[in-house]
Amino acid sequence: MGLLAGCARFHPQPILPAQTAADLENRSLDSPALKLFLEGALHHELTNWPAVSWDLEMLTLAAFYYHPSLEVARAQWAVARGGETTAGQRPNPTLNVTPGYNSTTFLPSPWLPLGFFDIPIEMAGKRGHRRAQAAQMSAAARLNVVTVAWQVRSTLRASLLDLATAGQREALLQTQIALQQQVVQRLDQQAQAGAIASSEAATFRIALARARLDLADAQRLRVEARARVAEALGIPLRAVAGLKVPVYPDLSPKLAAELTSSEVRRAALQSRPDILAALAEYAASQAALQLEIAKQYPDVHLQPGYQFDQGDSKWSLGLTVELPVLHQNQGPIAEAKARRQEAAARFNALQARVMAEIDRAVAVLQVSETNSAALRSLASELAKRSESVAAQVRAGATDQLDLLNARLESAVAELLRLDGQTKLQQAVGALEDAVQRPLNLPDAIFQSARRETP
């Protein structure tokens, strides 16, 4: 019984769908447990809680706390760490007891009990190769947590950008519609006065109807974007109902130069988390091959035994060795070699894909910067023209209809500028995802999120 004292006991942990669903519904951005998590990750106290405003860093940490995909990655890493423990274990000895009885004699004793131990001794460093393989697989699983964390951040950033853009687009469309309504009203007044034909206002009415459809579509996109933000955070939609999303500034030349530099490209091709994980998997395949090669050398089993033979005590020492006469483990060795080649091919394919992603992202960023600059210049010129027409109206050189048309052109240009800025930010995000910079993820991503119980 003493041997069983250190044995683990099974403790059932049933999954209750009703309870898990309630936990999901109760998630929010004002949770006290989330506050503790953020303070630990940010290394400073949050004096104002619930937070009035959220930036990308805080929202990313909230996603690290709640998002279920990170919990899956952490659980997979825990399984890999358990594999390290398994790989380091030495085989247990076994005890064999064979009672015997001689019915033809009774003196000095008819009993012939026999007992012996089987003590396995691994040869050729098999345990070391197992441990090396398990350690590399654990490293790959840990790096996978970083990869998943970056994917969570990327999805959240894109969703926040969509939500911010949808809100700005909606506001600009409302301004445009208000101007178009005034233009249509003035044209109707001129048509009633007989100054123009009533058909001349038809084009403006069609444009007004189209703008109203665009506004309805922008409102739909805003609702969808907010739902995607909630999904990216891992919380219900109602928890982000009043969330004020950060507005992204224009891309700075310094950031663009950093992301497109040859040093960042080289670092991405060599040190992205998924590339490092692929290298760890290749190293694990190397260790697996070494293990299979080591298995050509058989293990030794020492078998010390004792027998009480009719009053005599007899000791013995047995030795068992597998004879590699039919095969020398060539089949598993061939499989291990093929798996190493597969791991190398996967690494090369991943590195080629990363290179293509970086090249594509850099090219799209350069084009997006040019287009965005042109659209900003156009919006600026039309805004100046609108101010000039307003000055002419005040001087009596032109009428209000010309001013409304100028302001309408400026509003349309602002929509184009917003689209160009959004595509530029999307290009920045794509390049960040390709090079995975800045890679300043906190250690909190490796910690299991603390869940509140309602």
C-alpha positions as CSV (number, residue, x, y, z in Angstrom):
1,M,0.0,0.0,0.0
2,G,3.0,2.3,0.6
3,L,3.8,2.2,-3.2
4,L,0.3,3.5,-3.9
5,A,0.5,6.5,-1.5
6,G,1.9,8.8,-4.1
7,C,-0.6,7.8,-6.8
8,A,-2.8,10.5,-8.4
9,R,-6.5,10.3,-7.9
10,F,-9.2,11.0,-10.5
11,H,-11.3,14.0,-9.9
12,P,-14.2,14.4,-12.3
13,Q,-14.7,17.8,-13.9
14,P,-18.0,17.6,-15.8
15,I,-18.8,20.3,-18.4
16,L,-22.2,21.9,-17.7
17,P,-23.4,23.6,-20.9
18,A,-25.8,25.9,-18.9
19,Q,-23.1,27.0,-16.6
20,T,-20.5,27.7,-19.4
21,A,-23.2,29.6,-21.3
22,A,-23.9,31.7,-18.3
23,D,-20.2,32.4,-17.8
24,L,-19.9,33.6,-21.4
25,E,-23.0,35.8,-21.1
26,N,-21.6,37.4,-18.0
27,R,-18.3,38.5,-19.5
28,S,-17.8,42.2,-19.6
29,L,-15.1,44.9,-19.8
30,D,-15.8,46.1,-16.3
31,S,-15.0,42.8,-14.6
32,P,-12.8,43.2,-11.4
33,A,-10.9,40.1,-12.4
34,L,-10.1,41.7,-15.8
35,K,-8.9,44.8,-14.0
36,L,-6.4,42.7,-12.0
37,F,-5.3,41.0,-15.2
38,L,-4.7,44.3,-16.9
39,E,-2.8,45.8,-14.0
40,G,-0.5,42.8,-13.9
41,A,0.1,43.0,-17.6
42,L,0.5,46.8,-17.7
43,H,2.5,46.9,-14.5
44,H,0.6,49.9,-13.1
45,E,-2.7,50.4,-11.2
46,L,-5.8,51.4,-13.1
47,T,-7.3,54.2,-10.9
48,N,-10.4,54.8,-13.1
49,W,-12.4,51.6,-13.3
50,P,-14.5,50.8,-15.3
51,A,-12.3,52.4,-17.9
52,V,-13.8,55.4,-19.7
53,S,-11.7,55.0,-22.9
54,W,-9.9,52.0,-24.3
55,D,-6.9,52.0,-26.5
56,L,-5.6,49.1,-28.7
57,E,-3.2,47.9,-26.1
58,M,-5.8,47.6,-23.3
59,L,-8.4,46.0,-25.7
60,T,-5.7,43.5,-26.9
61,L,-5.0,42.5,-23.3
62,A,-8.8,42.1,-22.7
63,A,-8.8,39.8,-25.8
64,F,-5.9,37.8,-24.3
65,Y,-7.9,37.4,-21.1
66,Y,-11.2,36.3,-22.7
67,H,-10.5,34.8,-26.2
68,P,-11.1,31.0,-26.2
69,S,-8.5,30.3,-28.9
70,L,-5.8,31.3,-26.5
71,E,-7.2,28.9,-23.9
72,V,-7.0,26.1,-26.5
73,A,-3.4,27.0,-27.3
74,R,-2.5,27.1,-23.6
75,A,-4.1,23.7,-23.1
76,Q,-2.1,22.3,-26.0
77,W,1.1,23.7,-24.5
78,A,0.2,22.0,-21.2
79,V,-0.3,18.7,-23.0
80,A,3.2,19.1,-24.5
81,R,4.7,19.9,-21.1
82,G,3.1,16.7,-19.8
83,G,4.8,14.9,-22.7
84,E,8.1,16.2,-21.4
85,T,7.4,14.6,-18.0
86,T,6.4,11.3,-19.8
87,A,9.6,11.4,-21.9
88,G,11.8,11.8,-18.9
89,Q,10.4,8.8,-17.0
90,R,12.5,5.7,-16.5
91,P,10.7,2.4,-17.0
92,N,9.5,0.8,-13.8
93,P,10.9,-2.6,-12.7
94,T,8.4,-5.5,-12.5
95,L,8.0,-8.2,-9.9
96,N,7.1,-11.7,-10.9
97,V,6.0,-14.2,-8.3
98,T,5.4,-17.9,-9.2
99,P,4.3,-20.1,-6.3
100,G,5.0,-23.8,-6.7
101,Y,4.0,-27.0,-4.8
102,N,5.6,-30.4,-4.9
103,S,2.9,-33.0,-4.0
104,T,5.4,-35.9,-3.9
105,T,7.3,-34.7,-0.9
106,F,6.5,-33.0,2.3
107,L,9.8,-32.8,4.0
108,P,11.3,-30.4,4.7
109,S,8.7,-28.4,2.7
110,P,6.5,-29.1,-0.4
111,W,6.5,-25.4,-1.4
112,L,8.6,-24.1,-4.2
113,P,8.0,-20.3,-4.4
114,L,9.9,-18.4,-7.0
115,G,10.2,-14.6,-7.3
116,F,12.3,-12.4,-9.5
117,F,12.5,-8.7,-10.5
118,D,12.7,-7.5,-14.1
119,I,14.8,-4.4,-14.2
120,P,14.9,-2.7,-17.6
121,I,18.0,-0.8,-18.6
122,E,17.7,1.5,-21.6
123,M,20.7,1.6,-23.9
124,A,22.2,4.0,-26.5
125,G,20.8,7.1,-24.8
126,K,17.1,6.5,-25.8
127,R,15.8,8.4,-22.8
128,G,17.9,11.5,-23.7
129,H,16.5,11.4,-27.3
130,R,13.0,11.1,-26.0
131,R,13.5,14.1,-23.7
132,A,15.0,16.1,-26.5
133,Q,12.1,15.3,-28.8
134,A,9.5,16.2,-26.1
135,A,11.3,19.4,-25.2
136,Q,11.3,20.6,-28.8
137,M,7.6,19.8,-29.2
138,S,6.9,21.7,-26.0
139,A,8.8,24.7,-27.4
140,A,6.8,24.5,-30.6
141,A,3.5,24.5,-28.6
142,R,4.7,27.5,-26.5
143,L,5.5,29.4,-29.7
144,N,2.1,28.4,-31.0
145,V,0.6,30.4,-28.1
146,V,2.5,33.5,-29.4
147,T,1.2,32.9,-32.9
148,V,-2.4,32.5,-31.7
149,A,-2.0,35.7,-29.6
150,W,-0.8,37.6,-32.6
151,Q,-3.7,36.3,-34.6
152,V,-6.1,37.5,-31.9
153,R,-4.5,40.9,-31.9
154,S,-4.6,41.1,-35.7
155,T,-8.3,40.2,-35.8
156,L,-9.1,42.7,-33.1
157,R,-7.2,45.5,-34.8
158,A,-9.0,44.8,-38.1
159,S,-12.4,44.8,-36.4
160,L,-11.7,48.0,-34.6
161,L,-10.6,49.7,-37.8
162,D,-13.8,48.5,-39.5
163,L,-15.9,49.9,-36.7
164,A,-14.1,53.2,-36.6
165,T,-14.3,53.6,-40.3
166,A,-18.0,52.7,-40.4
167,G,-18.7,55.3,-37.8
168,Q,-16.8,58.0,-39.7
169,R,-18.4,57.0,-43.0
170,E,-21.8,57.2,-41.5
171,A,-21.2,60.7,-40.2
172,L,-19.8,61.9,-43.5
173,L,-22.8,60.4,-45.4
174,Q,-25.2,62.2,-43.1
175,T,-23.4,65.4,-43.9
176,Q,-23.5,64.7,-47.6
177,I,-27.2,63.8,-47.5
178,A,-28.0,67.0,-45.6
179,L,-26.2,69.0,-48.3
180,Q,-27.9,67.1,-51.1
181,Q,-31.3,67.7,-49.6
182,Q,-30.6,71.5,-49.6
183,V,-29.5,71.3,-53.2
184,V,-32.7,69.5,-54.2
185,Q,-34.8,72.0,-52.3
186,R,-33.2,75.0,-54.0
187,L,-33.6,73.3,-57.4
188,D,-37.3,72.6,-56.7
189,Q,-37.7,76.3,-55.8
190,Q,-36.1,77.4,-59.0
191,A,-38.3,74.9,-61.0
192,Q,-41.4,76.3,-59.3
193,A,-40.3,79.8,-60.2
194,G,-39.8,78.7,-63.8
195,A,-36.1,79.4,-63.8
196,I,-35.2,75.7,-64.7
197,A,-37.0,72.7,-66.0
198,S,-38.2,70.3,-63.3
199,S,-36.2,67.4,-64.9
200,E,-32.9,69.1,-64.1
201,A,-33.3,68.1,-60.5
202,A,-33.8,64.4,-61.3
203,T,-30.1,63.7,-61.3
204,F,-29.7,65.2,-57.8
205,R,-32.7,63.2,-56.5
206,I,-31.1,60.0,-57.8
207,A,-27.8,60.9,-56.1
208,L,-29.7,61.7,-52.9
209,A,-31.5,58.3,-53.0
210,R,-28.1,56.6,-53.6
211,A,-26.6,58.4,-50.7
212,R,-29.4,57.3,-48.4
213,L,-28.8,53.7,-49.5
214,D,-25.1,54.1,-48.8
215,L,-26.0,55.5,-45.3
216,A,-28.2,52.4,-44.6
217,D,-25.3,50.2,-45.8
218,A,-22.9,52.1,-43.6
219,Q,-25.2,51.6,-40.6
220,R,-25.3,47.9,-41.3
221,L,-21.6,47.7,-41.6
222,R,-21.2,49.5,-38.3
223,V,-23.4,47.0,-36.5
224,E,-21.6,44.1,-38.1
225,A,-18.2,45.6,-37.2
226,R,-19.2,46.0,-33.6
227,A,-20.3,42.4,-33.5
228,R,-16.9,41.4,-34.9
229,V,-15.2,43.5,-32.2
230,A,-17.2,41.6,-29.6
231,E,-16.2,38.3,-31.2
232,A,-12.5,39.3,-31.4
233,L,-12.6,40.2,-27.7
234,G,-14.4,37.0,-26.7
235,I,-17.3,38.7,-25.0
236,P,-21.0,39.2,-25.8
237,L,-22.2,42.0,-28.1
238,R,-24.0,43.8,-25.3
239,A,-20.7,44.2,-23.5
240,V,-19.3,46.5,-26.2
241,A,-22.5,48.5,-26.8
242,G,-21.0,51.7,-25.4
243,L,-17.4,51.1,-26.3
244,K,-15.7,54.0,-27.9
245,V,-13.1,52.7,-30.3
246,P,-9.8,54.4,-30.9
247,V,-9.4,56.4,-34.1
248,Y,-6.3,55.5,-35.9
249,P,-3.9,58.3,-36.9
250,D,-2.2,58.6,-40.2
251,L,0.7,56.3,-40.9
252,S,4.0,58.0,-39.9
253,P,6.9,57.9,-42.3
254,K,9.1,56.5,-39.5
255,L,6.8,53.5,-38.9
256,A,6.6,52.9,-42.6
257,A,10.3,52.9,-42.9
258,E,10.7,50.5,-40.0
259,L,8.2,48.0,-41.3
260,T,9.6,48.0,-44.8
261,S,13.3,47.9,-43.8
262,S,15.5,45.0,-44.9
263,E,16.4,44.3,-41.2
264,V,12.7,43.8,-40.3
265,R,12.2,41.5,-43.3
266,R,15.3,39.4,-42.4
267,A,14.2,39.2,-38.8
268,A,10.7,38.1,-39.9
269,L,12.0,35.3,-42.1
270,Q,14.2,34.0,-39.3
271,S,12.3,34.7,-36.0
272,R,8.6,34.9,-36.6
273,P,7.0,32.7,-33.9
274,D,5.5,30.3,-36.5
275,I,8.9,30.0,-38.2
276,L,10.6,29.3,-34.8
277,A,7.9,26.7,-34.1
278,A,8.5,25.0,-37.4
279,L,12.2,24.9,-36.6
280,A,11.4,23.4,-33.2
281,E,9.2,20.7,-34.9
282,Y,12.1,20.0,-37.3
283,A,14.5,19.6,-34.3
284,A,11.9,17.2,-32.7
285,S,11.9,15.1,-35.9
286,Q,15.7,15.0,-35.7
287,A,15.5,13.7,-32.1
288,A,12.8,11.2,-33.2
289,L,15.1,9.9,-35.9
290,Q,18.0,9.6,-33.4
291,L,15.6,7.7,-31.1
292,E,14.7,5.2,-33.8
293,I,18.3,4.7,-34.7
294,A,19.1,4.1,-31.0
295,K,16.4,1.5,-30.9
296,Q,18.6,-0.7,-33.1
297,Y,20.5,-1.4,-29.9
298,P,18.4,-3.6,-27.7
299,D,17.7,-2.8,-24.1
300,V,18.9,-5.0,-21.3
301,H,16.6,-6.6,-18.7
302,L,18.3,-7.7,-15.5
303,Q,16.3,-10.4,-13.7
304,P,17.6,-11.1,-10.2
305,G,15.5,-13.9,-8.6
306,Y,15.1,-16.0,-5.5
307,Q,13.6,-19.5,-5.0
308,F,12.9,-21.4,-1.9
309,D,13.3,-25.0,-3.0
310,Q,12.3,-27.5,-0.4
311,G,14.2,-25.8,2.3
312,D,17.0,-24.5,0.2
313,S,17.4,-20.9,-0.7
314,K,18.5,-20.4,-4.3
315,W,19.5,-17.1,-5.9
316,S,19.8,-16.4,-9.6
317,L,20.6,-13.5,-11.9
318,G,19.0,-13.6,-15.3
319,L,19.7,-11.4,-18.4
320,T,17.3,-10.8,-21.2
321,V,18.3,-9.1,-24.4
322,E,16.3,-8.8,-27.6
323,L,18.2,-10.3,-30.6
324,P,18.0,-8.1,-33.7
325,V,18.2,-10.9,-36.1
326,L,15.0,-10.4,-38.1
327,H,15.2,-6.6,-38.4
328,Q,17.2,-3.7,-37.1
329,N,14.3,-1.3,-36.7
330,Q,14.7,-0.3,-40.3
331,G,11.0,0.4,-40.8
332,P,10.6,3.0,-38.0
333,I,13.9,4.5,-39.0
334,A,12.7,5.0,-42.6
335,E,9.4,6.5,-41.3
336,A,11.4,8.9,-39.0
337,K,13.6,10.0,-41.9
338,A,10.5,10.7,-44.0
339,R,9.0,12.7,-41.2
340,R,12.1,14.7,-40.9
341,Q,12.0,15.4,-44.7
342,E,8.3,16.4,-44.3
343,A,9.2,18.8,-41.4
344,A,11.9,20.4,-43.6
345,A,9.5,20.7,-46.5
346,R,6.9,22.4,-44.2
347,F,9.5,24.8,-42.9
348,N,10.6,25.8,-46.4
349,A,7.0,26.2,-47.5
350,L,6.3,28.4,-44.5
351,Q,9.3,30.6,-45.1
352,A,8.4,31.0,-48.8
353,R,4.8,31.9,-47.8
354,V,6.1,34.5,-45.3
355,M,8.4,35.9,-47.9
356,A,5.5,36.2,-50.3
357,E,3.3,37.8,-47.6
358,I,6.0,40.4,-46.9
359,D,6.6,41.3,-50.5
360,R,2.9,41.6,-51.2
361,A,2.2,43.7,-48.1
362,V,5.1,46.0,-48.9
363,A,3.9,46.5,-52.5
364,V,0.3,47.1,-51.4
365,L,1.5,49.6,-48.7
366,Q,3.5,51.6,-51.2
367,V,0.5,51.9,-53.5
368,S,-1.8,52.6,-50.7
369,E,0.4,55.4,-49.4
370,T,0.5,57.0,-52.9
371,N,-3.3,56.8,-53.3
372,S,-4.0,58.0,-49.8
373,A,-1.7,61.0,-50.3
374,A,-3.5,61.9,-53.6
375,L,-6.9,61.6,-52.0
376,R,-5.9,63.8,-49.0
377,S,-4.6,66.4,-51.4
378,L,-7.9,66.3,-53.4
379,A,-9.9,66.7,-50.2
380,S,-7.7,69.6,-49.1
381,E,-8.1,71.3,-52.5
382,L,-11.9,70.9,-52.5
383,A,-12.1,72.1,-48.9
384,K,-10.1,75.3,-49.9
385,R,-12.4,75.7,-52.9
386,S,-15.5,75.5,-50.7
387,E,-14.0,78.2,-48.5
388,S,-13.3,80.3,-51.5
389,V,-16.9,79.9,-52.8
390,A,-18.2,80.8,-49.3
391,A,-16.1,84.0,-49.4
392,Q,-17.6,84.8,-52.8
393,V,-21.2,84.3,-51.5
394,R,-20.4,86.7,-48.6
395,A,-19.2,89.2,-51.3
396,G,-22.3,88.7,-53.4
397,A,-20.3,87.3,-56.4
398,T,-22.2,84.0,-56.4
399,D,-25.3,82.3,-54.9
400,Q,-26.0,79.7,-52.2
401,L,-26.5,76.9,-54.7
402,D,-22.9,77.2,-55.9
403,L,-21.8,77.1,-52.3
404,L,-23.9,74.0,-51.6
405,N,-22.4,72.2,-54.7
406,A,-18.9,73.1,-53.6
407,R,-19.5,71.8,-50.1
408,L,-21.1,68.7,-51.6
409,E,-18.0,68.1,-53.7
410,S,-15.9,68.5,-50.6
411,A,-18.0,66.0,-48.6
412,V,-17.7,63.4,-51.4
413,A,-13.9,64.0,-51.4
414,E,-13.8,63.4,-47.6
415,L,-15.5,60.1,-48.2
416,L,-12.8,59.2,-50.8
417,R,-10.1,60.4,-48.4
418,L,-11.6,58.1,-45.7
419,D,-11.6,55.1,-48.0
420,G,-8.0,55.8,-48.9
421,Q,-7.0,56.1,-45.3
422,T,-8.8,52.9,-44.4
423,K,-7.0,51.0,-47.2
424,L,-3.7,52.5,-46.0
425,Q,-4.4,51.3,-42.4
426,Q,-5.4,47.9,-43.7
427,A,-2.1,47.7,-45.6
428,V,-0.3,48.7,-42.5
429,G,-2.1,45.9,-40.6
430,A,-1.3,43.4,-43.4
431,L,2.4,44.3,-43.2
432,E,2.4,44.1,-39.4
433,D,0.9,40.6,-39.7
434,A,3.5,39.6,-42.3
435,V,6.5,40.7,-40.3
436,Q,4.7,40.4,-36.9
437,R,6.2,43.6,-35.6
438,P,5.9,45.1,-33.1
439,L,6.2,41.8,-31.2
440,N,5.8,43.1,-27.6
441,L,3.3,40.6,-26.4
442,P,3.2,40.3,-22.6
443,D,3.9,37.2,-20.6
444,A,0.3,37.2,-19.6
445,I,-0.6,35.4,-22.8
446,F,0.9,32.2,-21.3
447,Q,-1.2,32.4,-18.3
448,S,-4.7,30.8,-18.1
449,A,-7.4,33.5,-17.9
450,R,-9.1,33.7,-14.5
451,R,-12.8,33.2,-14.8
452,E,-15.4,34.7,-12.6
453,T,-18.3,32.6,-11.3
454,P,-21.6,34.4,-11.5
